[in-house]
């Protein structure tokens, strides 16, 4: 089985980590001693900016090295899930 590049893997895991940080700064706002809105905005902007290299890597074929699921239904579900995530 072939693997994604280290760059794509790093972007992949950095994105949900930053989403969790953004979520905690939004939810924990009422418990914070200082206003975390600047951190929340900055982390959210970083997540948005990570979409650019992620989409570019997808377009240049960084994901084409990985074998697609053999099951047709799983392949359709994977494509639909990726399309939905990219729309978000």
Beta strands, then each sheet from edge to edge (+ up, - down):
end
